[in-house]
């Protein structure tokens, strides 16, 4: 697994927002399914990208419930 290209962060954030809009509460299971399939198929670069997308989704979802209203 050498020479892996780091995923484009802006692209991952945009994809995360799109997936949240598209899947809503079911985004977590969808992401896990994608990650499992890519790991099984040994698609290491795509696997890494989807892990980053999953992390972005987690940060977006967690921050939505903790923002304070002013």
mmCIF file as Biopython writes it, N, C-alpha, C and O atoms, coordinates in Angstrom:
data_model
#
loop_
_atom_site.group_PDB
_atom_site.id
_atom_site.type_symbol
_atom_site.label_atom_id
_atom_site.label_alt_id
_atom_site.label_comp_id
_atom_site.label_asym_id
_atom_site.label_entity_id
_atom_site.label_seq_id
_atom_site.pdbx_PDB_ins_code
_atom_site.Cartn_x
_atom_site.Cartn_y
_atom_site.Cartn_z
_atom_site.occupancy
_atom_site.B_iso_or_equiv
_atom_site.auth_seq_id
_atom_site.auth_asym_id
_atom_site.pdbx_PDB_model_num
ATOM 1   N N  . UNK A ? 1  ? 0.822   -1.191 0.000  1.0 0.0 1  A 1 
ATOM 2   C CA . UNK A ? 1  ? 0.000   0.000  0.000  1.0 0.0 1  A 1 
ATOM 3   C C  . UNK A ? 1  ? 0.864   1.252  0.000  1.0 0.0 1  A 1 
ATOM 4   O O  . UNK A ? 1  ? 0.550   2.217  0.696  1.0 0.0 1  A 1 
ATOM 5   N N  . UNK A ? 2  ? 1.915   1.252  -0.747 1.0 0.0 2  A 1 
ATOM 6   C CA . UNK A ? 2  ? 2.772   2.426  -0.814 1.0 0.0 2  A 1 
ATOM 7   C C  . UNK A ? 2  ? 2.336   3.311  -1.970 1.0 0.0 2  A 1 
ATOM 8   O O  . UNK A ? 2  ? 1.698   2.855  -2.919 1.0 0.0 2  A 1 
ATOM 9   N N  . UNK A ? 3  ? 2.690   4.582  -1.870 1.0 0.0 3  A 1 
ATOM 10  C CA . UNK A ? 3  ? 2.394   5.510  -2.942 1.0 0.0 3  A 1 
ATOM 11  C C  . UNK A ? 3  ? 0.942   5.924  -3.043 1.0 0.0 3  A 1 
ATOM 12  O O  . UNK A ? 3  ? 0.489   6.322  -4.116 1.0 0.0 3  A 1 
ATOM 13  N N  . UNK A ? 4  ? 0.206   5.838  -1.956 1.0 0.0 4  A 1 
ATOM 14  C CA . UNK A ? 4  ? -1.192  6.253  -1.996 1.0 0.0 4  A 1 
ATOM 15  C C  . UNK A ? 4  ? -1.287  7.765  -2.095 1.0 0.0 4  A 1 
ATOM 16  O O  . UNK A ? 4  ? -0.550  8.494  -1.431 1.0 0.0 4  A 1 
ATOM 17  N N  . UNK A ? 5  ? -2.193  8.218  -2.921 1.0 0.0 5  A 1 
ATOM 18  C CA . UNK A ? 5  ? -2.444  9.645  -3.090 1.0 0.0 5  A 1 
ATOM 19  C C  . UNK A ? 5  ? -3.450  10.097 -2.037 1.0 0.0 5  A 1 
ATOM 20  O O  . UNK A ? 5  ? -4.496  9.474  -1.855 1.0 0.0 5  A 1 
ATOM 21  N N  . UNK A ? 6  ? -3.125  11.178 -1.355 1.0 0.0 6  A 1 
ATOM 22  C CA . UNK A ? 6  ? -4.028  11.756 -0.357 1.0 0.0 6  A 1 
ATOM 23  C C  . UNK A ? 6  ? -5.251  12.315 -1.085 1.0 0.0 6  A 1 
ATOM 24  O O  . UNK A ? 6  ? -5.093  13.022 -2.080 1.0 0.0 6  A 1 
ATOM 25  N N  . UNK A ? 7  ? -6.472  12.014 -0.612 1.0 0.0 7  A 1 
ATOM 26  C CA . UNK A ? 7  ? -7.664  12.544 -1.284 1.0 0.0 7  A 1 
ATOM 27  C C  . UNK A ? 7  ? -7.745  14.068 -1.161 1.0 0.0 7  A 1 
ATOM 28  O O  . UNK A ? 7  ? -7.244  14.654 -0.201 1.0 0.0 7  A 1 
ATOM 29  N N  . UNK A ? 8  ? -8.376  14.688 -2.136 1.0 0.0 8  A 1 
ATOM 30  C CA . UNK A ? 8  ? -8.598  16.132 -2.127 1.0 0.0 8  A 1 
ATOM 31  C C  . UNK A ? 8  ? -9.640  16.458 -1.050 1.0 0.0 8  A 1 
ATOM 32  O O  . UNK A ? 8  ? -10.786 16.017 -1.135 1.0 0.0 8  A 1 
ATOM 33  N N  . UNK A ? 9  ? -9.234  17.230 -0.042 1.0 0.0 9  A 1 
ATOM 34  C CA . UNK A ? 9  ? -10.116 17.500 1.096  1.0 0.0 9  A 1 
ATOM 35  C C  . UNK A ? 9  ? -11.362 18.277 0.700  1.0 0.0 9  A 1 
ATOM 36  O O  . UNK A ? 9  ? -12.454 17.974 1.183  1.0 0.0 9  A 1 
ATOM 37  N N  . UNK A ? 10 ? -11.222 19.269 -0.167 1.0 0.0 10 A 1 
ATOM 38  C CA . UNK A ? 10 ? -12.388 20.055 -0.589 1.0 0.0 10 A 1 
ATOM 39  C C  . UNK A ? 10 ? -13.411 19.163 -1.284 1.0 0.0 10 A 1 
ATOM 40  O O  . UNK A ? 10 ? -14.616 19.308 -1.083 1.0 0.0 10 A 1 
ATOM 41  N N  . UNK A ? 11 ? -12.919 18.249 -2.097 1.0 0.0 11 A 1 
ATOM 42  C CA . UNK A ? 11 ? -13.798 17.306 -2.790 1.0 0.0 11 A 1 
ATOM 43  C C  . UNK A ? 11 ? -14.501 16.390 -1.786 1.0 0.0 11 A 1 
ATOM 44  O O  . UNK A ? 11 ? -15.686 16.095 -1.940 1.0 0.0 11 A 1 
ATOM 45  N N  . UNK A ? 12 ? -13.786 15.949 -0.774 1.0 0.0 12 A 1 
ATOM 46  C CA . UNK A ? 12 ? -14.371 15.075 0.249  1.0 0.0 12 A 1 
ATOM 47  C C  . UNK A ? 12 ? -15.444 15.802 1.054  1.0 0.0 12 A 1 
ATOM 48  O O  . UNK A ? 12 ? -16.492 15.229 1.349  1.0 0.0 12 A 1 
ATOM 49  N N  . UNK A ? 13 ? -15.187 17.065 1.411  1.0 0.0 13 A 1 
ATOM 50  C CA . UNK A ? 13 ? -16.191 17.850 2.148  1.0 0.0 13 A 1 
ATOM 51  C C  . UNK A ? 13 ? -17.445 18.048 1.301  1.0 0.0 13 A 1 
ATOM 52  O O  . UNK A ? 13 ? -18.561 17.920 1.805  1.0 0.0 13 A 1 
ATOM 53  N N  . UNK A ? 14 ? -17.266 18.358 0.019  1.0 0.0 14 A 1 
ATOM 54  C CA . UNK A ? 14 ? -18.413 18.547 -0.873 1.0 0.0 14 A 1 
ATOM 55  C C  . UNK A ? 14 ? -19.205 17.251 -1.012 1.0 0.0 14 A 1 
ATOM 56  O O  . UNK A ? 14 ? -20.435 17.267 -0.986 1.0 0.0 14 A 1 
ATOM 57  N N  . UNK A ? 15 ? -18.509 16.141 -1.159 1.0 0.0 15 A 1 
ATOM 58  C CA . UNK A ? 15 ? -19.172 14.836 -1.272 1.0 0.0 15 A 1 
ATOM 59  C C  . UNK A ? 15 ? -19.909 14.499 0.017  1.0 0.0 15 A 1 
ATOM 60  O O  . UNK A ? 15 ? -21.008 13.946 -0.027 1.0 0.0 15 A 1 
ATOM 61  N N  . UNK A ? 16 ? -19.321 14.822 1.158  1.0 0.0 16 A 1 
ATOM 62  C CA . UNK A ? 16 ? -19.963 14.558 2.451  1.0 0.0 16 A 1 
ATOM 63  C C  . UNK A ? 16 ? -21.283 15.316 2.558  1.0 0.0 16 A 1 
ATOM 64  O O  . UNK A ? 16 ? -22.294 14.745 2.967  1.0 0.0 16 A 1 
ATOM 65  N N  . UNK A ? 17 ? -21.281 16.591 2.194  1.0 0.0 17 A 1 
ATOM 66  C CA . UNK A ? 17 ? -22.515 17.393 2.255  1.0 0.0 17 A 1 
ATOM 67  C C  . UNK A ? 17 ? -23.575 16.836 1.317  1.0 0.0 17 A 1 
ATOM 68  O O  . UNK A ? 17 ? -24.755 16.773 1.662  1.0 0.0 17 A 1 
ATOM 69  N N  . UNK A ? 18 ? -23.143 16.434 0.130  1.0 0.0 18 A 1 
ATOM 70  C CA . UNK A ? 18 ? -24.062 15.861 -0.856 1.0 0.0 18 A 1 
ATOM 71  C C  . UNK A ? 18 ? -24.692 14.568 -0.329 1.0 0.0 18 A 1 
ATOM 72  O O  . UNK A ? 18 ? -25.896 14.355 -0.472 1.0 0.0 18 A 1 
ATOM 73  N N  . UNK A ? 19 ? -23.874 13.712 0.277  1.0 0.0 19 A 1 
ATOM 74  C CA . UNK A ? 19 ? -24.380 12.443 0.801  1.0 0.0 19 A 1 
ATOM 75  C C  . UNK A ? 19 ? -25.336 12.651 1.971  1.0 0.0 19 A 1 
ATOM 76  O O  . UNK A ? 19 ? -26.324 11.927 2.095  1.0 0.0 19 A 1 
ATOM 77  N N  . UNK A ? 20 ? -25.057 13.627 2.829  1.0 0.0 20 A 1 
ATOM 78  C CA . UNK A ? 20 ? -25.966 13.932 3.940  1.0 0.0 20 A 1 
ATOM 79  C C  . UNK A ? 20 ? -27.315 14.374 3.388  1.0 0.0 20 A 1 
ATOM 80  O O  . UNK A ? 20 ? -28.358 13.933 3.872  1.0 0.0 20 A 1 
ATOM 81  N N  . UNK A ? 21 ? -27.302 15.244 2.376  1.0 0.0 21 A 1 
ATOM 82  C CA . UNK A ? 21 ? -28.550 15.698 1.751  1.0 0.0 21 A 1 
ATOM 83  C C  . UNK A ? 21 ? -29.291 14.535 1.098  1.0 0.0 21 A 1 
ATOM 84  O O  . UNK A ? 21 ? -30.517 14.449 1.175  1.0 0.0 21 A 1 
ATOM 85  N N  . UNK A ? 22 ? -28.545 13.648 0.458  1.0 0.0 22 A 1 
ATOM 86  C CA . UNK A ? 22 ? -29.147 12.546 -0.289 1.0 0.0 22 A 1 
ATOM 87  C C  . UNK A ? 22 ? -29.663 11.430 0.615  1.0 0.0 22 A 1 
ATOM 88  O O  . UNK A ? 22 ? -30.754 10.911 0.378  1.0 0.0 22 A 1 
ATOM 89  N N  . UNK A ? 23 ? -28.905 11.047 1.646  1.0 0.0 23 A 1 
ATOM 90  C CA . UNK A ? 23 ? -29.239 9.877  2.453  1.0 0.0 23 A 1 
ATOM 91  C C  . UNK A ? 23 ? -29.775 10.208 3.840  1.0 0.0 23 A 1 
ATOM 92  O O  . UNK A ? 23 ? -30.346 9.337  4.496  1.0 0.0 23 A 1 
ATOM 93  N N  . UNK A ? 24 ? -29.608 11.426 4.295  1.0 0.0 24 A 1 
ATOM 94  C CA . UNK A ? 24 ? -30.119 11.812 5.613  1.0 0.0 24 A 1 
ATOM 95  C C  . UNK A ? 24 ? -29.588 10.905 6.707  1.0 0.0 24 A 1 
ATOM 96  O O  . UNK A ? 24 ? -28.381 10.692 6.814  1.0 0.0 24 A 1 
ATOM 97  N N  . UNK A ? 25 ? -30.493 10.368 7.520  1.0 0.0 25 A 1 
ATOM 98  C CA . UNK A ? 25 ? -30.106 9.511  8.644  1.0 0.0 25 A 1 
ATOM 99  C C  . UNK A ? 25 ? -29.466 8.194  8.208  1.0 0.0 25 A 1 
ATOM 100 O O  . UNK A ? 25 ? -28.810 7.530  9.010  1.0 0.0 25 A 1 
ATOM 101 N N  . UNK A ? 26 ? -29.649 7.816  6.957  1.0 0.0 26 A 1 
ATOM 102 C CA . UNK A ? 26 ? -29.091 6.554  6.459  1.0 0.0 26 A 1 
ATOM 103 C C  . UNK A ? 26 ? -27.690 6.717  5.870  1.0 0.0 26 A 1 
ATOM 104 O O  . UNK A ? 26 ? -27.155 5.780  5.277  1.0 0.0 26 A 1 
ATOM 105 N N  . UNK A ? 27 ? -27.096 7.896  6.030  1.0 0.0 27 A 1 
ATOM 106 C CA . UNK A ? 27 ? -25.775 8.138  5.449  1.0 0.0 27 A 1 
ATOM 107 C C  . UNK A ? 27 ? -24.707 7.250  6.087  1.0 0.0 27 A 1 
ATOM 108 O O  . UNK A ? 27 ? -23.801 6.790  5.392  1.0 0.0 27 A 1 
ATOM 109 N N  . UNK A ? 28 ? -24.795 7.003  7.377  1.0 0.0 28 A 1 
ATOM 110 C CA . UNK A ? 28 ? -23.804 6.170  8.066  1.0 0.0 28 A 1 
ATOM 111 C C  . UNK A ? 28 ? -23.725 4.757  7.512  1.0 0.0 28 A 1 
ATOM 112 O O  . UNK A ? 28 ? -22.643 4.297  7.148  1.0 0.0 28 A 1 
ATOM 113 N N  . UNK A ? 29 ? -24.868 4.052  7.441  1.0 0.0 29 A 1 
ATOM 114 C CA . UNK A ? 29 ? -24.831 2.704  6.866  1.0 0.0 29 A 1 
ATOM 115 C C  . UNK A ? 29 ? -24.365 2.683  5.404  1.0 0.0 29 A 1 
ATOM 116 O O  . UNK A ? 29 ? -23.673 1.755  4.987  1.0 0.0 29 A 1 
ATOM 117 N N  . UNK A ? 30 ? -24.742 3.698  4.635  1.0 0.0 30 A 1 
ATOM 118 C CA . UNK A ? 30 ? -24.287 3.761  3.243  1.0 0.0 30 A 1 
ATOM 119 C C  . UNK A ? 30 ? -22.766 3.887  3.176  1.0 0.0 30 A 1 
ATOM 120 O O  . UNK A ? 30 ? -22.110 3.183  2.408  1.0 0.0 30 A 1 
ATOM 121 N N  . UNK A ? 31 ? -22.212 4.787  3.983  1.0 0.0 31 A 1 
ATOM 122 C CA . UNK A ? 31 ? -20.760 4.973  4.004  1.0 0.0 31 A 1 
ATOM 123 C C  . UNK A ? 31 ? -20.043 3.700  4.432  1.0 0.0 31 A 1 
ATOM 124 O O  . UNK A ? 31 ? -19.026 3.331  3.845  1.0 0.0 31 A 1 
ATOM 125 N N  . UNK A ? 32 ? -20.566 3.030  5.448  1.0 0.0 32 A 1 
ATOM 126 C CA . UNK A ? 32 ? -19.928 1.802  5.918  1.0 0.0 32 A 1 
ATOM 127 C C  . UNK A ? 32 ? -19.955 0.722  4.844  1.0 0.0 32 A 1 
ATOM 128 O O  . UNK A ? 32 ? -18.990 -0.025 4.684  1.0 0.0 32 A 1 
ATOM 129 N N  . UNK A ? 33 ? -21.072 0.642  4.102  1.0 0.0 33 A 1 
ATOM 130 C CA . UNK A ? 33 ? -21.171 -0.331 3.015  1.0 0.0 33 A 1 
ATOM 131 C C  . UNK A ? 33 ? -20.123 -0.040 1.944  1.0 0.0 33 A 1 
ATOM 132 O O  . UNK A ? 33 ? -19.457 -0.954 1.458  1.0 0.0 33 A 1 
ATOM 133 N N  . UNK A ? 34 ? -19.975 1.236  1.575  1.0 0.0 34 A 1 
ATOM 134 C CA . UNK A ? 34 ? -18.977 1.614  0.567  1.0 0.0 34 A 1 
ATOM 135 C C  . UNK A ? 34 ? -17.564 1.270  1.042  1.0 0.0 34 A 1 
ATOM 136 O O  . UNK A ? 34 ? -16.762 0.729  0.280  1.0 0.0 34 A 1 
ATOM 137 N N  . UNK A ? 35 ? -17.268 1.581  2.282  1.0 0.0 35 A 1 
ATOM 138 C CA . UNK A ? 35 ? -15.941 1.306  2.841  1.0 0.0 35 A 1 
ATOM 139 C C  . UNK A ? 35 ? -15.670 -0.192 2.879  1.0 0.0 35 A 1 
ATOM 140 O O  . UNK A ? 35 ? -14.574 -0.635 2.534  1.0 0.0 35 A 1 
ATOM 141 N N  . UNK A ? 36 ? -16.660 -0.972 3.296  1.0 0.0 36 A 1 
ATOM 142 C CA . UNK A ? 36 ? -16.497 -2.431 3.349  1.0 0.0 36 A 1 
ATOM 143 C C  . UNK A ? 36 ? -16.228 -3.013 1.964  1.0 0.0 36 A 1 
ATOM 144 O O  . UNK A ? 36 ? -15.347 -3.858 1.801  1.0 0.0 36 A 1 
ATOM 145 N N  . UNK A ? 37 ? -16.990 -2.561 0.971  1.0 0.0 37 A 1 
ATOM 146 C CA . UNK A ? 37 ? -16.820 -3.063 -0.398 1.0 0.0 37 A 1 
ATOM 147 C C  . UNK A ? 37 ? -15.433 -2.713 -0.929 1.0 0.0 37 A 1 
ATOM 148 O O  . UNK A ? 37 ? -14.756 -3.559 -1.514 1.0 0.0 37 A 1 
ATOM 149 N N  . UNK A ? 38 ? -15.012 -1.471 -0.726 1.0 0.0 38 A 1 
ATOM 150 C CA . UNK A ? 38 ? -13.707 -1.046 -1.236 1.0 0.0 38 A 1 
ATOM 151 C C  . UNK A ? 38 ? -12.560 -1.757 -0.531 1.0 0.0 38 A 1 
ATOM 152 O O  . UNK A ? 38 ? -11.540 -2.057 -1.151 1.0 0.0 38 A 1 
ATOM 153 N N  . UNK A ? 39 ? -12.720 -2.025 0.752  1.0 0.0 39 A 1 
ATOM 154 C CA . UNK A ? 39 ? -11.684 -2.750 1.478  1.0 0.0 39 A 1 
ATOM 155 C C  . UNK A ? 39 ? -11.603 -4.186 0.955  1.0 0.0 39 A 1 
ATOM 156 O O  . UNK A ? 39 ? -10.514 -4.724 0.752  1.0 0.0 39 A 1 
ATOM 157 N N  . UNK A ? 40 ? -12.756 -4.789 0.742  1.0 0.0 40 A 1 
ATOM 158 C CA . UNK A ? 40 ? -12.791 -6.161 0.227  1.0 0.0 40 A 1 
ATOM 159 C C  . UNK A ? 40 ? -12.177 -6.242 -1.174 1.0 0.0 40 A 1 
ATOM 160 O O  . UNK A ? 40 ? -11.496 -7.213 -1.502 1.0 0.0 40 A 1 
ATOM 161 N N  . UNK A ? 41 ? -12.420 -5.225 -1.989 1.0 0.0 41 A 1 
ATOM 162 C CA . UNK A ? 41 ? -11.894 -5.207 -3.355 1.0 0.0 41 A 1 
ATOM 163 C C  . UNK A ? 41 ? -10.463 -4.680 -3.428 1.0 0.0 41 A 1 
ATOM 164 O O  . UNK A ? 41 ? -9.876  -4.609 -4.508 1.0 0.0 41 A 1 
ATOM 165 N N  . UNK A ? 42 ? -9.905  -4.313 -2.275 1.0 0.0 42 A 1 
ATOM 166 C CA . UNK A ? 42 ? -8.540  -3.805 -2.177 1.0 0.0 42 A 1 
ATOM 167 C C  . UNK A ? 42 ? -8.305  -2.559 -3.038 1.0 0.0 42 A 1 
ATOM 168 O O  . UNK A ? 42 ? -7.239  -2.374 -3.626 1.0 0.0 42 A 1 
ATOM 169 N N  . UNK A ? 43 ? -9.324  -1.727 -3.088 1.0 0.0 43 A 1 
ATOM 170 C CA . UNK A ? 43 ? -9.230  -0.437 -3.784 1.0 0.0 43 A 1 
ATOM 171 C C  . UNK A ? 43 ? -8.739  0.592  -2.773 1.0 0.0 43 A 1 
ATOM 172 O O  . UNK A ? 43 ? -9.527  1.382  -2.251 1.0 0.0 43 A 1 
ATOM 173 N N  . UNK A ? 44 ? -7.447  0.582  -2.500 1.0 0.0 44 A 1 
ATOM 174 C CA . UNK A ? 44 ? -6.889  1.337  -1.381 1.0 0.0 44 A 1 
ATOM 175 C C  . UNK A ? 44 ? -7.072  2.845  -1.488 1.0 0.0 44 A 1 
ATOM 176 O O  . UNK A ? 44 ? -7.397  3.491  -0.492 1.0 0.0 44 A 1 
ATOM 177 N N  . UNK A ? 45 ? -6.873  3.418  -2.664 1.0 0.0 45 A 1 
ATOM 178 C CA . UNK A ? 45 ? -7.038  4.873  -2.786 1.0 0.0 45 A 1 
ATOM 179 C C  . UNK A ? 45 ? -8.490  5.283  -2.602 1.0 0.0 45 A 1 
ATOM 180 O O  . UNK A ? 45 ? -8.778  6.265  -1.917 1.0 0.0 45 A 1 
ATOM 181 N N  . UNK A ? 46 ? -9.408  4.535  -3.210 1.0 0.0 46 A 1 
ATOM 182 C CA . UNK A ? 46 ? -10.827 4.842  -3.024 1.0 0.0 46 A 1 
ATOM 183 C C  . UNK A ? 46 ? -11.257 4.588  -1.587 1.0 0.0 46 A 1 
ATOM 184 O O  . UNK A ? 46 ? -12.056 5.343  -1.032 1.0 0.0 46 A 1 
ATOM 185 N N  . UNK A ? 47 ? -10.734 3.533  -0.987 1.0 0.0 47 A 1 
ATOM 186 C CA . UNK A ? 47 ? -11.012 3.247  0.423  1.0 0.0 47 A 1 
ATOM 187 C C  . UNK A ? 47 ? -10.606 4.437  1.288  1.0 0.0 47 A 1 
ATOM 188 O O  . UNK A ? 47 ? -11.377 4.880  2.139  1.0 0.0 47 A 1 
ATOM 189 N N  . UNK A ? 48 ? -9.404  4.951  1.072  1.0 0.0 48 A 1 
ATOM 190 C CA . UNK A ? 48 ? -8.913  6.092  1.840  1.0 0.0 48 A 1 
ATOM 191 C C  . UNK A ? 48 ? -9.820  7.306  1.639  1.0 0.0 48 A 1 
ATOM 192 O O  . UNK A ? 48 ? -10.137 8.013  2.595  1.0 0.0 48 A 1 
ATOM 193 N N  . UNK A ? 49 ? -10.234 7.546  0.397  1.0 0.0 49 A 1 
ATOM 194 C CA . UNK A ? 49 ? -11.119 8.680  0.109  1.0 0.0 49 A 1 
ATOM 195 C C  . UNK A ? 49 ? -12.435 8.549  0.871  1.0 0.0 49 A 1 
ATOM 196 O O  . UNK A ? 49 ? -12.913 9.527  1.445  1.0 0.0 49 A 1 
ATOM 197 N N  . UNK A ? 50 ? -13.025 7.356  0.884  1.0 0.0 50 A 1 
ATOM 198 C CA . UNK A ? 50 ? -14.310 7.178  1.556  1.0 0.0 50 A 1 
ATOM 199 C C  . UNK A ? 50 ? -14.177 7.243  3.072  1.0 0.0 50 A 1 
ATOM 200 O O  . UNK A ? 50 ? -15.123 7.643  3.750  1.0 0.0 50 A 1 
ATOM 201 N N  . UNK A ? 51 ? -13.052 6.868  3.607  1.0 0.0 51 A 1 
ATOM 202 C CA . UNK A ? 51 ? -12.817 7.035  5.049  1.0 0.0 51 A 1 
ATOM 203 C C  . UNK A ? 51 ? -12.762 8.526  5.383  1.0 0.0 51 A 1 
ATOM 204 O O  . UNK A ? 51 ? -13.320 8.957  6.392  1.0 0.0 51 A 1 
ATOM 205 N N  . UNK A ? 52 ? -12.097 9.307  4.546  1.0 0.0 52 A 1 
ATOM 206 C CA . UNK A ? 52 ? -12.043 10.757 4.765  1.0 0.0 52 A 1 
ATOM 207 C C  . UNK A ? 52 ? -13.445 11.351 4.641  1.0 0.0 52 A 1 
ATOM 208 O O  . UNK A ? 52 ? -13.828 12.198 5.448  1.0 0.0 52 A 1 
ATOM 209 N N  . UNK A ? 53 ? -14.210 10.920 3.646  1.0 0.0 53 A 1 
ATOM 210 C CA . UNK A ? 53 ? -15.590 11.399 3.488  1.0 0.0 53 A 1 
ATOM 211 C C  . UNK A ? 53 ? -16.405 11.053 4.729  1.0 0.0 53 A 1 
ATOM 212 O O  . UNK A ? 53 ? -17.166 11.885 5.224  1.0 0.0 53 A 1 
ATOM 213 N N  . UNK A ? 54 ? -16.250 9.833  5.233  1.0 0.0 54 A 1 
ATOM 214 C CA . UNK A ? 54 ? -16.975 9.431  6.447  1.0 0.0 54 A 1 
ATOM 215 C C  . UNK A ? 54 ? -16.606 10.339 7.617  1.0 0.0 54 A 1 
ATOM 216 O O  . UNK A ? 54 ? -17.479 10.735 8.389  1.0 0.0 54 A 1 
ATOM 217 N N  . UNK A ? 55 ? -15.336 10.670 7.757  1.0 0.0 55 A 1 
ATOM 218 C CA . UNK A ? 55 ? -14.905 11.568 8.830  1.0 0.0 55 A 1 
ATOM 219 C C  . UNK A ? 55 ? -15.512 12.957 8.656  1.0 0.0 55 A 1 
ATOM 220 O O  . UNK A ? 55 ? -15.925 13.584 9.632  1.0 0.0 55 A 1 
ATOM 221 N N  . UNK A ? 56 ? -15.566 13.434 7.423  1.0 0.0 56 A 1 
ATOM 222 C CA . UNK A ? 56 ? -16.189 14.736 7.151  1.0 0.0 56 A 1 
ATOM 223 C C  . UNK A ? 56 ? -17.668 14.714 7.516  1.0 0.0 56 A 1 
ATOM 224 O O  . UNK A ? 56 ? -18.174 15.652 8.133  1.0 0.0 56 A 1 
ATOM 225 N N  . UNK A ? 57 ? -18.358 13.646 7.135  1.0 0.0 57 A 1 
ATOM 226 C CA . UNK A ? 57 ? -19.774 13.510 7.485  1.0 0.0 57 A 1 
ATOM 227 C C  . UNK A ? 57 ? -19.939 13.559 8.999  1.0 0.0 57 A 1 
ATOM 228 O O  . UNK A ? 57 ? -20.813 14.261 9.507  1.0 0.0 57 A 1 
ATOM 229 N N  . UNK A ? 58 ? -19.113 12.826 9.711  1.0 0.0 58 A 1 
ATOM 230 C CA . UNK A ? 58 ? -19.192 12.822 11.168 1.0 0.0 58 A 1 
ATOM 231 C C  . UNK A ? 58 ? -18.998 14.204 11.759 1.0 0.0 58 A 1 
ATOM 232 O O  . UNK A ? 58 ? -19.713 14.589 12.684 1.0 0.0 58 A 1 
ATOM 233 N N  . UNK A ? 59 ? -18.039 14.953 11.235 1.0 0.0 59 A 1 
ATOM 234 C CA . UNK A ? 59 ? -17.800 16.305 11.752 1.0 0.0 59 A 1 
ATOM 235 C C  . UNK A ? 59 ? -18.967 17.233 11.440 1.0 0.0 59 A 1 
ATOM 236 O O  . UNK A ? 59 ? -19.345 18.055 12.274 1.0 0.0 59 A 1 
ATOM 237 N N  . UNK A ? 60 ? -19.541 17.108 10.246 1.0 0.0 60 A 1 
ATOM 238 C CA . UNK A ? 60 ? -20.680 17.950 9.876  1.0 0.0 60 A 1 
ATOM 239 C C  . UNK A ? 60 ? -21.878 17.623 10.753 1.0 0.0 60 A 1 
ATOM 240 O O  . UNK A ? 60 ? -22.505 18.525 11.308 1.0 0.0 60 A 1 
ATOM 241 N N  . UNK A ? 61 ? -22.199 16.351 10.882 1.0 0.0 61 A 1 
ATOM 242 C CA . UNK A ? 61 ? -23.370 15.930 11.660 1.0 0.0 61 A 1 
ATOM 243 C C  . UNK A ? 61 ? -23.204 16.313 13.125 1.0 0.0 61 A 1 
ATOM 244 O O  . UNK A ? 61 ? -24.146 16.811 13.741 1.0 0.0 61 A 1 
ATOM 245 N N  . UNK A ? 62 ? -22.030 16.089 13.686 1.0 0.0 62 A 1 
ATOM 246 C CA . UNK A ? 62 ? -21.800 16.426 15.094 1.0 0.0 62 A 1 
ATOM 247 C C  . UNK A ? 62 ? -21.841 17.926 15.333 1.0 0.0 62 A 1 
ATOM 248 O O  . UNK A ? 62 ? -22.294 18.365 16.390 1.0 0.0 62 A 1 
ATOM 249 N N  . UNK A ? 63 ? -21.381 18.716 14.384 1.0 0.0 63 A 1 
ATOM 250 C CA . UNK A ? 63 ? -21.373 20.170 14.589 1.0 0.0 63 A 1 
ATOM 251 C C  . UNK A ? 63 ? -22.758 20.769 14.431 1.0 0.0 63 A 1 
ATOM 252 O O  . UNK A ? 63 ? -23.026 21.838 14.981 1.0 0.0 63 A 1 
ATOM 253 N N  . UNK A ? 64 ? -23.646 20.114 13.697 1.0 0.0 64 A 1 
ATOM 254 C CA . UNK A ? 64 ? -25.001 20.636 13.514 1.0 0.0 64 A 1 
ATOM 255 C C  . UNK A ? 64 ? -25.779 20.646 14.821 1.0 0.0 64 A 1 
ATOM 256 O O  . UNK A ? 64 ? -26.635 21.505 15.031 1.0 0.0 64 A 1 
ATOM 257 N N  . UNK A ? 65 ? -25.491 19.710 15.683 1.0 0.0 65 A 1 
ATOM 258 C CA . UNK A ? 65 ? -26.207 19.642 16.956 1.0 0.0 65 A 1 
ATOM 259 C C  . UNK A ? 65 ? -25.566 20.448 18.059 1.0 0.0 65 A 1 
ATOM 260 O O  . UNK A ? 65 ? -26.140 20.565 19.142 1.0 0.0 65 A 1 
ATOM 261 N N  . UNK A ? 66 ? -24.387 21.013 17.821 1.0 0.0 66 A 1 
ATOM 262 C CA . UNK A ? 66 ? -23.684 21.714 18.892 1.0 0.0 66 A 1 
ATOM 263 C C  . UNK A ? 66 ? -23.480 23.193 18.619 1.0 0.0 66 A 1 
ATOM 264 O O  . UNK A ? 66 ? -22.844 23.885 19.414 1.0 0.0 66 A 1 
ATOM 265 N N  . UNK A ? 67 ? -24.008 23.690 17.506 1.0 0.0 67 A 1 
ATOM 266 C CA . UNK A ? 67 ? -23.832 25.113 17.232 1.0 0.0 67 A 1 
ATOM 267 C C  . UNK A ? 67 ? -24.764 25.917 18.110 1.0 0.0 67 A 1 
ATOM 268 O O  . UNK A ? 67 ? -25.916 25.537 18.321 1.0 0.0 67 A 1 
ATOM 269 N N  . UNK A ? 68 ? -24.269 27.020 18.619 1.0 0.0 68 A 1 
ATOM 270 C CA . UNK A ? 68 ? -25.099 27.843 19.499 1.0 0.0 68 A 1 
ATOM 271 C C  . UNK A ? 68 ? -25.751 28.957 18.702 1.0 0.0 68 A 1 
ATOM 272 O O  . UNK A ? 68 ? -25.147 29.519 17.789 1.0 0.0 68 A 1 
ATOM 273 N N  . UNK A ? 69 ? -26.965 29.267 19.049 1.0 0.0 69 A 1 
ATOM 274 C CA . UNK A ? 69 ? -27.696 30.352 18.417 1.0 0.0 69 A 1 
ATOM 275 C C  . UNK A ? 69 ? -27.364 31.651 19.118 1.0 0.0 69 A 1 
ATOM 276 O O  . UNK A ? 69 ? -27.310 31.701 20.347 1.0 0.0 69 A 1 
ATOM 277 N N  . UNK A ? 70 ? -27.141 32.701 18.348 1.0 0.0 70 A 1 
ATOM 278 C CA . UNK A ? 70 ? -26.844 34.005 18.950 1.0 0.0 70 A 1 
ATOM 279 C C  . UNK A ? 70 ? -27.937 34.983 18.655 1.0 0.0 70 A 1 
ATOM 280 O O  . UNK A ? 70 ? -27.864 36.136 19.080 1.0 0.0 70 A 1 
#
